[in-house]
Amino acid sequence: MDLFEYQAKELFAKHGVPTSAGRVTDTVAGAREIAEEIGKPVMVKAQVKVGGRGKAGGVKYSPDVDAAVANAEAILGLDIKVMSSRSCWSQRQVTLPRSTTSPSCSTAPTAPTWPCAR
């Protein structure tokens, strides 16, 4: 399957797999509405089907609604590699506990003790 993050989250939720709650929009006004509904802090994420969106500025922490709006303005239309972000996903910030013995998924010699995608 070739899915955007929001499509995968909708599919997971449909089948009972826990995901972070959020919504997708293709407008700055929609991002404001979602941020007001979710509360703070909010993560605003570009919806593109390429890796590296965080390093390219496509994932932004928003401590309040005004920051979420500014971040949505920056993300909508942002070119990431060969893709242009036409929508963004906004969700409540989720903090995962990190193990002191497994600093990251990529360097852990065994399965990490905190949730991450492989």
C-alpha positions in Angstrom: 0.0 0.0 0.0 1.1 3.5 -0.7 -0.6 5.7 1.9 -0.3 9.2 3.4 0.1 9.2 7.2 -3.5 10.3 7.7 -4.8 7.5 5.6 -2.7 4.9 7.5 -4.0 6.3 10.8 -7.6 6.1 9.6 -7.1 2.5 8.5 -5.5 1.6 11.8 -8.3 3.2 13.8 -10.9 1.4 11.7 -9.3 -1.9 12.7 -8.8 -1.1 16.4 -5.1 -0.2 16.3 -4.4 2.7 18.7 -3.1 5.8 17.0 -2.7 9.5 17.9 -5.9 11.4 17.3 -5.9 14.2 14.7 -7.3 15.4 11.4 -6.1 16.4 8.0 -6.8 19.6 6.2 -5.6 21.4 3.0 -6.2 25.0 4.3 -4.7 27.2 7.0 -8.2 28.0 8.3 -8.8 24.2 8.7 -5.5 23.9 10.6 -6.7 26.7 13.0 -10.0 24.8 13.6 -8.2 21.5 14.3 -5.7 23.1 16.6 -8.5 24.9 18.6 -10.3 21.5 18.8 -7.3 19.5 19.9 -5.8 21.9 22.3 -2.1 22.4 22.9 0.6 21.5 22.1 0.0 20.4 18.5 2.2 18.8 15.9 1.6 19.9 12.3 2.9 17.4 9.7 3.2 17.7 5.9 1.4 14.9 4.1 3.9 13.7 1.5 4.8 10.2 0.4 8.6 10.6 0.8 11.0 10.3 3.7 12.9 13.1 5.3 9.9 15.4 5.9 11.1 16.3 9.4 14.6 17.3 8.2 13.0 19.3 5.4 10.8 21.4 7.8 7.6 19.4 7.2 7.0 18.4 10.9 6.6 21.3 13.3 5.9 21.6 17.0 3.3 24.2 17.8 2.9 25.2 21.4 -0.3 27.1 20.7 -3.0 27.8 18.1 -1.2 30.8 16.6 2.0 28.7 16.1 0.0 25.9 14.5 -1.5 28.4 12.0 2.0 29.8 11.2 3.4 26.3 10.9 0.5 25.2 8.6 1.2 28.3 6.4 4.8 27.2 6.1 4.0 23.5 5.5 1.2 23.8 2.9 2.9 24.0 -0.5 6.3 23.1 1.0 8.4 21.2 -1.5 10.0 18.1 0.1 12.3 16.3 -2.3 10.1 15.8 -5.3 6.7 16.2 -3.6 4.7 19.3 -2.7 2.7 19.2 0.5 -0.9 19.9 -0.4 -2.3 18.9 3.0 -1.1 18.7 6.6 -2.0 16.5 9.6 -2.4 18.1 13.0 -2.3 16.0 16.2 -1.7 16.5 19.9 2.0 16.1 20.7 2.8 12.6 21.9 5.8 12.1 24.1 7.2 8.5 24.2 9.4 7.3 27.0 12.9 6.4 25.8 14.9 3.6 27.3 18.4 4.4 28.6 19.7 1.3 27.0 18.1 1.7 23.6 18.7 5.4 22.4 17.2 4.8 19.0 15.6 2.2 16.8 18.4 2.3 14.3 21.2 1.6 16.8 19.4 -0.8 19.2 21.0 -4.3 19.0 17.7 -5.9 20.2 14.1 -4.8 20.0 13.7 -1.4 21.6 11.8 -1.0 24.8 9.8 2.0 23.5 7.3 2.0 20.6 8.7 2.9 17.2 8.3 1.8 13.6 10.9 -0.5 12.1 
